[in-house]
Amino acid sequence: MNHYLIFVYGVCFSLIAGGAFALMWSNIRDINKVMSQPPKQRHPEAPAPGDEVMYVDLSRDKLESLYKQDDD
């Protein structure tokens, strides 16, 4: 019985090791494929580098000063 258990363990180990190697190999191949493609174009509405963008400042100091102005 012990020899059969060792055989089953060896088969399971080989399957897991082979699957892990196949997964790593395909990931490396896909990464190389993506890196060799030209970069994608930017979104047409995306700001150009250096453009000033409007934003809302929600820092604690600003919010507290807004609440104090409401109470007055």
Predicted model as a PDB file, atoms N, CA, C, CB and O in Angstrom, pLDDT in the B-factor column:
MODEL        1                                                                  
ATOM      1  N   MET A   1       0.823  -1.196   0.000  1.00 72.00           N  
ATOM      2  CA  MET A   1       0.000   0.000   0.000  1.00 72.00           C  
ATOM      3  C   MET A   1       0.864   1.256   0.000  1.00 72.00           C  
ATOM      4  CB  MET A   1      -0.935   0.000   1.205  1.00 72.00           C  
ATOM      5  O   MET A   1       0.492   2.273  -0.585  1.00 72.00           O  
ATOM      6  N   ASN A   2       1.999   1.183   0.646  1.00 88.00           N  
ATOM      7  CA  ASN A   2       2.867   2.330   0.757  1.00 88.00           C  
ATOM      8  C   ASN A   2       3.417   2.743  -0.612  1.00 88.00           C  
ATOM      9  CB  ASN A   2       4.005   2.030   1.717  1.00 88.00           C  
ATOM     10  O   ASN A   2       3.586   3.935  -0.868  1.00 88.00           O  
ATOM     11  N   HIS A   3       3.701   1.776  -1.497  1.00 91.00           N  
ATOM     12  CA  HIS A   3       4.225   2.096  -2.826  1.00 91.00           C  
ATOM     13  C   HIS A   3       3.184   2.809  -3.676  1.00 91.00           C  
ATOM     14  CB  HIS A   3       4.692   0.826  -3.534  1.00 91.00           C  
ATOM     15  O   HIS A   3       3.524   3.688  -4.468  1.00 91.00           O  
ATOM     16  N   TYR A   4       1.929   2.438  -3.517  1.00 93.00           N  
ATOM     17  CA  TYR A   4       0.859   3.107  -4.266  1.00 93.00           C  
ATOM     18  C   TYR A   4       0.697   4.549  -3.793  1.00 93.00           C  
ATOM     19  CB  TYR A   4      -0.475   2.342  -4.110  1.00 93.00           C  
ATOM     20  O   TYR A   4       0.483   5.450  -4.603  1.00 93.00           O  
ATOM     21  N   LEU A   5       0.796   4.760  -2.515  1.00 95.00           N  
ATOM     22  CA  LEU A   5       0.678   6.101  -1.964  1.00 95.00           C  
ATOM     23  C   LEU A   5       1.812   6.994  -2.466  1.00 95.00           C  
ATOM     24  CB  LEU A   5       0.677   6.051  -0.430  1.00 95.00           C  
ATOM     25  O   LEU A   5       1.577   8.157  -2.793  1.00 95.00           O  
ATOM     26  N   ILE A   6       3.002   6.485  -2.531  1.00 95.00           N  
ATOM     27  CA  ILE A   6       4.137   7.244  -3.055  1.00 95.00           C  
ATOM     28  C   ILE A   6       3.922   7.566  -4.535  1.00 95.00           C  
ATOM     29  CB  ILE A   6       5.454   6.458  -2.859  1.00 95.00           C  
ATOM     30  O   ILE A   6       4.254   8.661  -4.988  1.00 95.00           O  
ATOM     31  N   PHE A   7       3.372   6.620  -5.281  1.00 96.00           N  
ATOM     32  CA  PHE A   7       3.089   6.842  -6.701  1.00 96.00           C  
ATOM     33  C   PHE A   7       2.034   7.938  -6.876  1.00 96.00           C  
ATOM     34  CB  PHE A   7       2.615   5.531  -7.369  1.00 96.00           C  
ATOM     35  O   PHE A   7       2.207   8.831  -7.706  1.00 96.00           O  
ATOM     36  N   VAL A   8       0.964   7.879  -6.117  1.00 96.00           N  
ATOM     37  CA  VAL A   8      -0.095   8.903  -6.192  1.00 96.00           C  
ATOM     38  C   VAL A   8       0.467  10.267  -5.796  1.00 96.00           C  
ATOM     39  CB  VAL A   8      -1.296   8.527  -5.273  1.00 96.00           C  
ATOM     40  O   VAL A   8       0.157  11.269  -6.439  1.00 96.00           O  
ATOM     41  N   TYR A   9       1.283  10.318  -4.752  1.00 96.00           N  
ATOM     42  CA  TYR A   9       1.905  11.567  -4.336  1.00 96.00           C  
ATOM     43  C   TYR A   9       2.777  12.123  -5.456  1.00 96.00           C  
ATOM     44  CB  TYR A   9       2.738  11.358  -3.061  1.00 96.00           C  
ATOM     45  O   TYR A   9       2.730  13.320  -5.741  1.00 96.00           O  
ATOM     46  N   GLY A  10       3.576  11.261  -6.095  1.00 96.00           N  
ATOM     47  CA  GLY A  10       4.443  11.706  -7.181  1.00 96.00           C  
ATOM     48  C   GLY A  10       3.644  12.236  -8.366  1.00 96.00           C  
ATOM     49  O   GLY A  10       4.029  13.239  -8.968  1.00 96.00           O  
ATOM     50  N   VAL A  11       2.542  11.581  -8.707  1.00 97.00           N  
ATOM     51  CA  VAL A  11       1.705  12.049  -9.816  1.00 97.00           C  
ATOM     52  C   VAL A  11       1.089  13.405  -9.481  1.00 97.00           C  
ATOM     53  CB  VAL A  11       0.597  11.021 -10.134  1.00 97.00           C  
ATOM     54  O   VAL A  11       1.109  14.321 -10.303  1.00 97.00           O  
ATOM     55  N   CYS A  12       0.546  13.527  -8.283  1.00 98.00           N  
ATOM     56  CA  CYS A  12      -0.058  14.807  -7.868  1.00 98.00           C  
ATOM     57  C   CYS A  12       0.984  15.925  -7.832  1.00 98.00           C  
ATOM     58  CB  CYS A  12      -0.719  14.665  -6.481  1.00 98.00           C  
ATOM     59  O   CYS A  12       0.717  17.043  -8.274  1.00 98.00           O  
ATOM     60  N   PHE A  13       2.161  15.620  -7.309  1.00 98.00           N  
ATOM     61  CA  PHE A  13       3.226  16.623  -7.275  1.00 98.00           C  
ATOM     62  C   PHE A  13       3.621  17.050  -8.684  1.00 98.00           C  
ATOM     63  CB  PHE A  13       4.448  16.079  -6.529  1.00 98.00           C  
ATOM     64  O   PHE A  13       3.832  18.235  -8.940  1.00 98.00           O  
ATOM     65  N   SER A  14       3.720  16.081  -9.602  1.00 98.00           N  
ATOM     66  CA  SER A  14       4.084  16.390 -10.986  1.00 98.00           C  
ATOM     67  C   SER A  14       3.019  17.256 -11.657  1.00 98.00           C  
ATOM     68  CB  SER A  14       4.288  15.096 -11.785  1.00 98.00           C  
ATOM     69  O   SER A  14       3.350  18.176 -12.405  1.00 98.00           O  
ATOM     70  N   LEU A  15       1.749  16.969 -11.396  1.00 98.00           N  
ATOM     71  CA  LEU A  15       0.668  17.772 -11.973  1.00 98.00           C  
ATOM     72  C   LEU A  15       0.703  19.209 -11.464  1.00 98.00           C  
ATOM     73  CB  LEU A  15      -0.687  17.142 -11.655  1.00 98.00           C  
ATOM     74  O   LEU A  15       0.558  20.153 -12.241  1.00 98.00           O  
ATOM     75  N   ILE A  16       0.894  19.369 -10.170  1.00 98.00           N  
ATOM     76  CA  ILE A  16       0.941  20.717  -9.603  1.00 98.00           C  
ATOM     77  C   ILE A  16       2.171  21.477 -10.097  1.00 98.00           C  
ATOM     78  CB  ILE A  16       0.942  20.652  -8.070  1.00 98.00           C  
ATOM     79  O   ILE A  16       2.071  22.652 -10.453  1.00 98.00           O  
ATOM     80  N   ALA A  17       3.325  20.818 -10.121  1.00 98.00           N  
ATOM     81  CA  ALA A  17       4.549  21.477 -10.595  1.00 98.00           C  
ATOM     82  C   ALA A  17       4.428  21.834 -12.070  1.00 98.00           C  
ATOM     83  CB  ALA A  17       5.778  20.574 -10.367  1.00 98.00           C  
ATOM     84  O   ALA A  17       4.855  22.915 -12.476  1.00 98.00           O  
ATOM     85  N   GLY A  18       3.861  20.956 -12.872  1.00 98.00           N  
ATOM     86  CA  GLY A  18       3.673  21.247 -14.294  1.00 98.00           C  
ATOM     87  C   GLY A  18       2.698  22.378 -14.525  1.00 98.00           C  
ATOM     88  O   GLY A  18       2.917  23.223 -15.394  1.00 98.00           O  
ATOM     89  N   GLY A  19       1.613  22.405 -13.749  1.00 98.00           N  
ATOM     90  CA  GLY A  19       0.649  23.500 -13.871  1.00 98.00           C  
ATOM     91  C   GLY A  19       1.252  24.834 -13.464  1.00 98.00           C  
ATOM     92  O   GLY A  19       0.993  25.852 -14.104  1.00 98.00           O  
ATOM     93  N   ALA A  20       2.050  24.840 -12.408  1.00 98.00           N  
ATOM     94  CA  ALA A  20       2.700  26.079 -11.971  1.00 98.00           C  
ATOM     95  C   ALA A  20       3.685  26.573 -13.024  1.00 98.00           C  
ATOM     96  CB  ALA A  20       3.423  25.865 -10.628  1.00 98.00           C  
ATOM     97  O   ALA A  20       3.746  27.769 -13.310  1.00 98.00           O  
ATOM     98  N   PHE A  21       4.451  25.659 -13.597  1.00 98.00           N  
ATOM     99  CA  PHE A  21       5.387  26.057 -14.636  1.00 98.00           C  
ATOM    100  C   PHE A  21       4.650  26.591 -15.860  1.00 98.00           C  
ATOM    101  CB  PHE A  21       6.278  24.880 -15.027  1.00 98.00           C  
ATOM    102  O   PHE A  21       5.074  27.586 -16.447  1.00 98.00           O  
ATOM    103  N   ALA A  22       3.551  25.944 -16.253  1.00 98.00           N  
ATOM    104  CA  ALA A  22       2.780  26.405 -17.413  1.00 98.00           C  
ATOM    105  C   ALA A  22       2.193  27.788 -17.156  1.00 98.00           C  
ATOM    106  CB  ALA A  22       1.654  25.406 -17.747  1.00 98.00           C  
ATOM    107  O   ALA A  22       2.183  28.629 -18.055  1.00 98.00           O  
ATOM    108  N   LEU A  23       1.703  28.036 -15.941  1.00 98.00           N  
ATOM    109  CA  LEU A  23       1.149  29.337 -15.597  1.00 98.00           C  
ATOM    110  C   LEU A  23       2.219  30.423 -15.642  1.00 98.00           C  
ATOM    111  CB  LEU A  23       0.507  29.289 -14.216  1.00 98.00           C  
ATOM    112  O   LEU A  23       1.981  31.499 -16.191  1.00 98.00           O  
ATOM    113  N   MET A  24       3.395  30.156 -15.071  1.00 98.00           N  
ATOM    114  CA  MET A  24       4.479  31.140 -15.108  1.00 98.00           C  
ATOM    115  C   MET A  24       4.939  31.396 -16.538  1.00 98.00           C  
ATOM    116  CB  MET A  24       5.659  30.667 -14.254  1.00 98.00           C  
ATOM    117  O   MET A  24       5.200  32.540 -16.911  1.00 98.00           O  
ATOM    118  N   TRP A  25       5.040  30.351 -17.332  1.00 98.00           N  
ATOM    119  CA  TRP A  25       5.490  30.481 -18.717  1.00 98.00           C  
ATOM    120  C   TRP A  25       4.507  31.330 -19.519  1.00 98.00           C  
ATOM    121  CB  TRP A  25       5.653  29.093 -19.368  1.00 98.00           C  
ATOM    122  O   TRP A  25       4.926  32.202 -20.280  1.00 98.00           O  
ATOM    123  N   SER A  26       3.212  31.087 -19.360  1.00 97.00           N  
ATOM    124  CA  SER A  26       2.229  31.858 -20.117  1.00 97.00           C  
ATOM    125  C   SER A  26       2.193  33.314 -19.655  1.00 97.00           C  
ATOM    126  CB  SER A  26       0.839  31.228 -19.979  1.00 97.00           C  
ATOM    127  O   SER A  26       2.007  34.212 -20.476  1.00 97.00           O  
ATOM    128  N   ASN A  27       2.369  33.565 -18.348  1.00 97.00           N  
ATOM    129  CA  ASN A  27       2.400  34.942 -17.860  1.00 97.00           C  
ATOM    130  C   ASN A  27       3.597  35.697 -18.422  1.00 97.00           C  
ATOM    131  CB  ASN A  27       2.437  34.966 -16.331  1.00 97.00           C  
ATOM    132  O   ASN A  27       3.457  36.845 -18.844  1.00 97.00           O  
ATOM    133  N   ILE A  28       4.758  35.080 -18.435  1.00 97.00           N  
ATOM    134  CA  ILE A  28       5.950  35.734 -18.976  1.00 97.00           C  
ATOM    135  C   ILE A  28       5.780  35.994 -20.474  1.00 97.00           C  
ATOM    136  CB  ILE A  28       7.208  34.871 -18.720  1.00 97.00           C  
ATOM    137  O   ILE A  28       6.160  37.057 -20.966  1.00 97.00           O  
ATOM    138  N   ARG A  29       5.210  35.028 -21.200  1.00 97.00           N  
ATOM    139  CA  ARG A  29       4.982  35.204 -22.633  1.00 97.00           C  
ATOM    140  C   ARG A  29       4.008  36.348 -22.896  1.00 97.00           C  
ATOM    141  CB  ARG A  29       4.452  33.907 -23.254  1.00 97.00           C  
ATOM    142  O   ARG A  29       4.235  37.153 -23.799  1.00 97.00           O  
ATOM    143  N   ASP A  30       2.927  36.432 -22.121  1.00 96.00           N  
ATOM    144  CA  ASP A  30       1.956  37.508 -22.304  1.00 96.00           C  
ATOM    145  C   ASP A  30       2.537  38.868 -21.946  1.00 96.00           C  
ATOM    146  CB  ASP A  30       0.721  37.243 -21.469  1.00 96.00           C  
ATOM    147  O   ASP A  30       2.248  39.857 -22.620  1.00 96.00           O  
ATOM    148  N   ILE A  31       3.350  38.935 -20.896  1.00 95.00           N  
ATOM    149  CA  ILE A  31       3.987  40.202 -20.528  1.00 95.00           C  
ATOM    150  C   ILE A  31       4.910  40.666 -21.650  1.00 95.00           C  
ATOM    151  CB  ILE A  31       4.778  40.057 -19.204  1.00 95.00           C  
ATOM    152  O   ILE A  31       4.917  41.850 -21.987  1.00 95.00           O  
ATOM    153  N   ASN A  32       5.680  39.765 -22.229  1.00 94.00           N  
ATOM    154  CA  ASN A  32       6.562  40.144 -23.333  1.00 94.00           C  
ATOM    155  C   ASN A  32       5.757  40.584 -24.546  1.00 94.00           C  
ATOM    156  CB  ASN A  32       7.482  38.979 -23.707  1.00 94.00           C  
ATOM    157  O   ASN A  32       6.170  41.494 -25.265  1.00 94.00           O  
ATOM    158  N   LYS A  33       4.615  39.949 -24.782  1.00 93.00           N  
ATOM    159  CA  LYS A  33       3.774  40.319 -25.914  1.00 93.00           C  
ATOM    160  C   LYS A  33       3.204  41.731 -25.724  1.00 93.00           C  
ATOM    161  CB  LYS A  33       2.631  39.297 -26.090  1.00 93.00           C  
ATOM    162  O   LYS A  33       3.165  42.518 -26.670  1.00 93.00           O  
ATOM    163  N   VAL A  34       2.767  42.047 -24.514  1.00 91.00           N  
ATOM    164  CA  VAL A  34       2.206  43.367 -24.232  1.00 91.00           C  
ATOM    165  C   VAL A  34       3.290  44.432 -24.306  1.00 91.00           C  
ATOM    166  CB  VAL A  34       1.533  43.387 -22.849  1.00 91.00           C  
ATOM    167  O   VAL A  34       3.047  45.532 -24.804  1.00 91.00           O  
ATOM    168  N   MET A  35       4.482  44.115 -23.815  1.00 91.00           N  
ATOM    169  CA  MET A  35       5.566  45.106 -23.827  1.00 91.00           C  
ATOM    170  C   MET A  35       6.056  45.424 -25.234  1.00 91.00           C  
ATOM    171  CB  MET A  35       6.727  44.612 -22.990  1.00 91.00           C  
ATOM    172  O   MET A  35       6.592  46.508 -25.465  1.00 91.00           O  
ATOM    173  N   SER A  36       5.885  44.503 -26.177  1.00 91.00           N  
ATOM    174  CA  SER A  36       6.357  44.753 -27.531  1.00 91.00           C  
ATOM    175  C   SER A  36       5.352  45.547 -28.366  1.00 91.00           C  
ATOM    176  CB  SER A  36       6.663  43.444 -28.213  1.00 91.00           C  
ATOM    177  O   SER A  36       5.694  46.018 -29.451  1.00 91.00           O  
ATOM    178  N   GLN A  37       4.111  45.704 -27.875  1.00 88.00           N  
ATOM    179  CA  GLN A  37       3.109  46.477 -28.612  1.00 88.00           C  
ATOM    180  C   GLN A  37       3.327  47.958 -28.373  1.00 88.00           C  
ATOM    181  CB  GLN A  37       1.677  46.069 -28.196  1.00 88.00           C  
ATOM    182  O   GLN A  37       3.863  48.348 -27.336  1.00 88.00           O  
ATOM    183  N   PRO A  38       2.913  48.798 -29.335  1.00 87.00           N  
ATOM    184  CA  PRO A  38       3.036  50.242 -29.113  1.00 87.00           C  
ATOM    185  C   PRO A  38       2.071  50.690 -28.016  1.00 87.00           C  
ATOM    186  CB  PRO A  38       2.762  51.024 -30.424  1.00 87.00           C  
ATOM    187  O   PRO A  38       1.052  50.042 -27.779  1.00 87.00           O  
ATOM    188  N   PRO A  39       2.396  51.796 -27.351  1.00 84.00           N  
ATOM    189  CA  PRO A  39       1.527  52.257 -26.259  1.00 84.00           C  
ATOM    190  C   PRO A  39       0.157  52.682 -26.795  1.00 84.00           C  
ATOM    191  CB  PRO A  39       2.188  53.434 -25.502  1.00 84.00           C  
ATOM    192  O   PRO A  39       0.041  53.137 -27.933  1.00 84.00           O  
ATOM    193  N   LYS A  40      -0.869  52.529 -25.969  1.00 83.00           N  
ATOM    194  CA  LYS A  40      -2.222  52.908 -26.365  1.00 83.00           C  
ATOM    195  C   LYS A  40      -2.346  54.424 -26.373  1.00 83.00           C  
ATOM    196  CB  LYS A  40      -3.272  52.282 -25.418  1.00 83.00           C  
ATOM    197  O   LYS A  40      -1.636  55.127 -25.654  1.00 83.00           O  
ATOM    198  N   GLN A  41      -3.274  54.916 -27.210  1.00 86.00           N  
ATOM    199  CA  GLN A  41      -3.486  56.359 -27.277  1.00 86.00           C  
ATOM    200  C   GLN A  41      -4.236  56.831 -26.042  1.00 86.00           C  
ATOM    201  CB  GLN A  41      -4.257  56.741 -28.556  1.00 86.00           C  
ATOM    202  O   GLN A  41      -5.015  56.093 -25.439  1.00 86.00           O  
ATOM    203  N   ARG A  42      -3.983  58.065 -25.688  1.00 84.00           N  
ATOM    204  CA  ARG A  42      -4.635  58.650 -24.520  1.00 84.00           C  
ATOM    205  C   ARG A  42      -6.098  58.932 -24.828  1.00 84.00           C  
ATOM    206  CB  ARG A  42      -3.917  59.942 -24.081  1.00 84.00           C  
ATOM    207  O   ARG A  42      -6.494  59.044 -25.988  1.00 84.00           O  
ATOM    208  N   HIS A  43      -6.881  59.043 -23.787  1.00 87.00           N  
ATOM    209  CA  HIS A  43      -8.288  59.395 -23.940  1.00 87.00           C  
ATOM    210  C   HIS A  43      -8.368  60.825 -24.467  1.00 87.00           C  
ATOM    211  CB  HIS A  43      -9.063  59.247 -22.587  1.00 87.00           C  
ATOM    212  O   HIS A  43      -7.594  61.675 -24.028  1.00 87.00           O  
ATOM    213  N   PRO A  44      -9.293  61.120 -25.406  1.00 85.00           N  
ATOM    214  CA  PRO A  44      -9.333  62.461 -25.995  1.00 85.00           C  
ATOM    215  C   PRO A  44      -9.641  63.563 -24.986  1.00 85.00           C  
ATOM    216  CB  PRO A  44     -10.357  62.499 -27.090  1.00 85.00           C  
ATOM    217  O   PRO A  44      -9.248  64.709 -25.202  1.00 85.00           O  
ATOM    218  N   GLU A  45     -10.327  63.252 -23.896  1.00 85.00           N  
ATOM    219  CA  GLU A  45     -10.656  64.277 -22.908  1.00 85.00           C  
ATOM    220  C   GLU A  45      -9.631  64.359 -21.780  1.00 85.00           C  
ATOM    221  CB  GLU A  45     -12.023  64.007 -22.327  1.00 85.00           C  
ATOM    222  O   GLU A  45      -9.789  65.178 -20.875  1.00 85.00           O  
ATOM    223  N   ALA A  46      -8.600  63.547 -21.810  1.00 85.00           N  
ATOM    224  CA  ALA A  46      -7.588  63.571 -20.761  1.00 85.00           C  
ATOM    225  C   ALA A  46      -6.762  64.860 -20.876  1.00 85.00           C  
ATOM    226  CB  ALA A  46      -6.670  62.315 -20.851  1.00 85.00           C  
ATOM    227  O   ALA A  46      -6.439  65.293 -21.982  1.00 85.00           O  
ATOM    228  N   PRO A  47      -6.425  65.462 -19.749  1.00 86.00           N  
ATOM    229  CA  PRO A  47      -5.629  66.695 -19.822  1.00 86.00           C  
ATOM    230  C   PRO A  47      -4.211  66.406 -20.308  1.00 86.00           C  
ATOM    231  CB  PRO A  47      -5.581  67.385 -18.450  1.00 86.00           C  
ATOM    232  O   PRO A  47      -3.630  65.360 -20.018  1.00 86.00           O  
ATOM    233  N   ALA A  48      -3.686  67.351 -21.043  1.00 85.00           N  
ATOM    234  CA  ALA A  48      -2.313  67.222 -21.517  1.00 85.00           C  
ATOM    235  C   ALA A  48      -1.369  67.444 -20.335  1.00 85.00           C  
ATOM    236  CB  ALA A  48      -2.016  68.235 -22.674  1.00 85.00           C  
ATOM    237  O   ALA A  48      -1.734  68.109 -19.365  1.00 85.00           O  
ATOM    238  N   PRO A  49      -0.158  66.887 -20.413  1.00 86.00           N  
ATOM    239  CA  PRO A  49       0.792  67.112 -19.321  1.00 86.00           C  
ATOM    240  C   PRO A  49       1.068  68.601 -19.141  1.00 86.00           C  
ATOM    241  CB  PRO A  49       2.106  66.358 -19.587  1.00 86.00           C  
ATOM    242  O   PRO A  49       1.372  69.301 -20.107  1.00 86.00           O  
ATOM    243  N   GLY A  50       0.964  69.080 -17.912  1.00 88.00           N  
ATOM    244  CA  GLY A  50       1.200  70.492 -17.616  1.00 88.00           C  
ATOM    245  C   GLY A  50      -0.077  71.302 -17.553  1.00 88.00           C  
ATOM    246  O   GLY A  50      -0.042  72.441 -17.086  1.00 88.00           O  
ATOM    247  N   ASP A  51      -1.222  70.762 -18.007  1.00 88.00           N  
ATOM    248  CA  ASP A  51      -2.488  71.491 -17.936  1.00 88.00           C  
ATOM    249  C   ASP A  51      -2.950  71.564 -16.485  1.00 88.00           C  
ATOM    250  CB  ASP A  51      -3.570  70.814 -18.821  1.00 88.00           C  
ATOM    251  O   ASP A  51      -2.735  70.641 -15.700  1.00 88.00           O  
ATOM    252  N   GLU A  52      -3.596  72.696 -16.145  1.00 88.00           N  
ATOM    253  CA  GLU A  52      -4.130  72.853 -14.809  1.00 88.00           C  
ATOM    254  C   GLU A  52      -5.521  72.238 -14.763  1.00 88.00           C  
ATOM    255  CB  GLU A  52      -4.164  74.343 -14.393  1.00 88.00           C  
ATOM    256  O   GLU A  52      -6.344  72.478 -15.646  1.00 88.00           O  
ATOM    257  N   VAL A  53      -5.773  71.455 -13.741  1.00 86.00           N  
ATOM    258  CA  VAL A  53      -7.034  70.733 -13.629  1.00 86.00           C  
ATOM    259  C   VAL A  53      -7.802  71.267 -12.429  1.00 86.00           C  
ATOM    260  CB  VAL A  53      -6.794  69.204 -13.499  1.00 86.00           C  
ATOM    261  O   VAL A  53      -7.224  71.496 -11.366  1.00 86.00           O  
ATOM    262  N   MET A  54      -9.127  71.468 -12.602  1.00 86.00           N  
ATOM    263  CA  MET A  54      -9.958  71.909 -11.480  1.00 86.00           C  
ATOM    264  C   MET A  54     -10.239  70.713 -10.583  1.00 86.00           C  
ATOM    265  CB  MET A  54     -11.292  72.556 -11.978  1.00 86.00           C  
ATOM    266  O   MET A  54     -10.429  69.598 -11.069  1.00 86.00           O  
ATOM    267  N   TYR A  55     -10.264  70.943  -9.271  1.00 80.00           N  
ATOM    268  CA  TYR A  55     -10.552  69.880  -8.330  1.00 80.00           C  
ATOM    269  C   TYR A  55     -11.210  70.475  -7.100  1.00 80.00           C  
ATOM    270  CB  TYR A  55      -9.272  69.107  -7.954  1.00 80.00           C  
ATOM    271  O   TYR A  55     -11.191  71.690  -6.901  1.00 80.00           O  
ATOM    272  N   VAL A  56     -11.785  69.623  -6.284  1.00 79.00           N  
ATOM    273  CA  VAL A  56     -12.410  70.034  -5.036  1.00 79.00           C  
ATOM    274  C   VAL A  56     -11.494  69.623  -3.894  1.00 79.00           C  
ATOM    275  CB  VAL A  56     -13.834  69.407  -4.874  1.00 79.00           C  
ATOM    276  O   VAL A  56     -11.108  68.460  -3.776  1.00 79.00           O  
ATOM    277  N   ASP A  57     -11.151  70.595  -3.057  1.00 75.00           N  
ATOM    278  CA  ASP A  57     -10.278  70.319  -1.919  1.00 75.00           C  
ATOM    279  C   ASP A  57     -11.142  69.948  -0.717  1.00 75.00           C  
ATOM    280  CB  ASP A  57      -9.367  71.548  -1.595  1.00 75.00           C  
ATOM    281  O   ASP A  57     -11.856  70.794  -0.179  1.00 75.00           O  
ATOM    282  N   LEU A  58     -11.079  68.698  -0.300  1.00 76.00           N  
ATOM    283  CA  LEU A  58     -11.874  68.221   0.829  1.00 76.00           C  
ATOM    284  C   LEU A  58     -11.007  67.947   2.053  1.00 76.00           C  
ATOM    285  CB  LEU A  58     -12.633  66.961   0.442  1.00 76.00           C  
ATOM    286  O   LEU A  58     -11.278  67.027   2.825  1.00 76.00           O  
ATOM    287  N   SER A  59      -9.976  68.745   2.218  1.00 82.00           N  
ATOM    288  CA  SER A  59      -9.130  68.563   3.395  1.00 82.00           C  
ATOM    289  C   SER A  59      -9.887  69.012   4.638  1.00 82.00           C  
ATOM    290  CB  SER A  59      -7.800  69.347   3.250  1.00 82.00           C  
ATOM    291  O   SER A  59     -10.846  69.778   4.546  1.00 82.00           O  
ATOM    292  N   ARG A  60      -9.460  68.543   5.777  1.00 81.00           N  
ATOM    293  CA  ARG A  60     -10.171  68.806   7.034  1.00 81.00           C  
ATOM    294  C   ARG A  60     -10.210  70.306   7.340  1.00 81.00           C  
ATOM    295  CB  ARG A  60      -9.502  68.048   8.197  1.00 81.00           C  
ATOM    296  O   ARG A  60     -11.237  70.805   7.798  1.00 81.00           O  
ATOM    297  N   ASP A  61      -9.125  71.026   7.100  1.00 80.00           N  
ATOM    298  CA  ASP A  61      -9.083  72.466   7.395  1.00 80.00           C  
ATOM    299  C   ASP A  61     -10.101  73.230   6.568  1.00 80.00           C  
ATOM    300  CB  ASP A  61      -7.683  73.026   7.137  1.00 80.00           C  
ATOM    301  O   ASP A  61     -10.801  74.099   7.088  1.00 80.00           O  
ATOM    302  N   LYS A  62     -10.185  72.917   5.302  1.00 76.00           N  
ATOM    303  CA  LYS A  62     -11.128  73.608   4.425  1.00 76.00           C  
ATOM    304  C   LYS A  62     -12.569  73.320   4.840  1.00 76.00           C  
ATOM    305  CB  LYS A  62     -10.904  73.192   2.963  1.00 76.00           C  
ATOM    306  O   LYS A  62     -13.400  74.228   4.865  1.00 76.00           O  
ATOM    307  N   LEU A  63     -12.868  72.066   5.165  1.00 77.00           N  
ATOM    308  CA  LEU A  63     -14.228  71.715   5.560  1.00 77.00           C  
ATOM    309  C   LEU A  63     -14.613  72.387   6.871  1.00 77.00           C  
ATOM    310  CB  LEU A  63     -14.369  70.201   5.686  1.00 77.00           C  
ATOM    311  O   LEU A  63     -15.741  72.857   7.016  1.00 77.00           O  
ATOM    312  N   GLU A  64     -13.691  72.439   7.826  1.00 80.00           N  
ATOM    313  CA  GLU A  64     -13.994  73.089   9.100  1.00 80.00           C  
ATOM    314  C   GLU A  64     -14.231  74.577   8.909  1.00 80.00           C  
ATOM    315  CB  GLU A  64     -12.861  72.863  10.101  1.00 80.00           C  
ATOM    316  O   GLU A  64     -15.116  75.143   9.550  1.00 80.00           O  
ATOM    317  N   SER A  65     -13.462  75.220   8.045  1.00 81.00           N  
ATOM    318  CA  SER A  65     -13.681  76.653   7.809  1.00 81.00           C  
ATOM    319  C   SER A  65     -15.020  76.883   7.107  1.00 81.00           C  
ATOM    320  CB  SER A  65     -12.526  77.248   6.966  1.00 81.00           C  
ATOM    321  O   SER A  65     -15.665  77.903   7.347  1.00 81.00           O  
ATOM    322  N   LEU A  66     -15.448  75.967   6.254  1.00 75.00           N  
ATOM    323  CA  LEU A  66     -16.756  76.103   5.608  1.00 75.00           C  
ATOM    324  C   LEU A  66     -17.884  75.946   6.617  1.00 75.00           C  
ATOM    325  CB  LEU A  66     -16.909  75.072   4.485  1.00 75.00           C  
ATOM    326  O   LEU A  66     -18.878  76.667   6.537  1.00 75.00           O  
ATOM    327  N   TYR A  67     -17.756  75.022   7.567  1.00 75.00           N  
ATOM    328  CA  TYR A  67     -18.777  74.840   8.588  1.00 75.00           C  
ATOM    329  C   TYR A  67     -18.859  76.050   9.516  1.00 75.00           C  
ATOM    330  CB  TYR A  67     -18.495  73.580   9.396  1.00 75.00           C  
ATOM    331  O   TYR A  67     -19.948  76.433   9.942  1.00 75.00           O  
ATOM    332  N   LYS A  68     -17.705  76.656   9.831  1.00 79.00           N  
ATOM    333  CA  LYS A  68     -17.703  77.828  10.690  1.00 79.00           C  
ATOM    334  C   LYS A  68     -18.373  79.005   9.973  1.00 79.00           C  
ATOM    335  CB  LYS A  68     -16.261  78.192  11.105  1.00 79.00           C  
ATOM    336  O   LYS A  68     -19.056  79.800  10.619  1.00 79.00           O  
ATOM    337  N   GLN A  69     -18.195  79.132   8.657  1.00 76.00           N  
ATOM    338  CA  GLN A  69     -18.844  80.207   7.899  1.00 76.00           C  
ATOM    339  C   GLN A  69     -20.341  80.017   7.880  1.00 76.00           C  
ATOM    340  CB  GLN A  69     -18.307  80.267   6.469  1.00 76.00           C  
ATOM    341  O   GLN A  69     -21.081  81.001   7.891  1.00 76.00           O  
ATOM    342  N   ASP A  70     -20.822  78.766   7.852  1.00 64.00           N  
ATOM    343  CA  ASP A  70     -22.267  78.492   7.844  1.00 64.00           C  
ATOM    344  C   ASP A  70     -22.921  78.924   9.158  1.00 64.00           C  
ATOM    345  CB  ASP A  70     -22.526  76.994   7.598  1.00 64.00           C  
ATOM    346  O   ASP A  70     -24.053  79.406   9.160  1.00 64.00           O  
ATOM    347  N   ASP A  71     -22.217  78.753  10.261  1.00 63.00           N  
ATOM    348  CA  ASP A  71     -22.780  79.083  11.568  1.00 63.00           C  
ATOM    349  C   ASP A  71     -22.905  80.582  11.767  1.00 63.00           C  
ATOM    350  CB  ASP A  71     -21.928  78.489  12.670  1.00 63.00           C  
ATOM    351  O   ASP A  71     -23.782  81.028  12.506  1.00 63.00           O  
ATOM    352  N   ASP A  72     -22.063  81.362  11.135  1.00 57.00           N  
ATOM    353  CA  ASP A  72     -22.083  82.824  11.305  1.00 57.00           C  
ATOM    354  C   ASP A  72     -23.249  83.483  10.655  1.00 57.00           C  
ATOM    355  CB  ASP A  72     -20.845  83.422  10.767  1.00 57.00           C  
ATOM    356  O   ASP A  72     -23.384  84.704  10.722  1.00 57.00           O  
TER     357      ASP A  72                                                      
ENDMDL                                                                          
END                                                                             
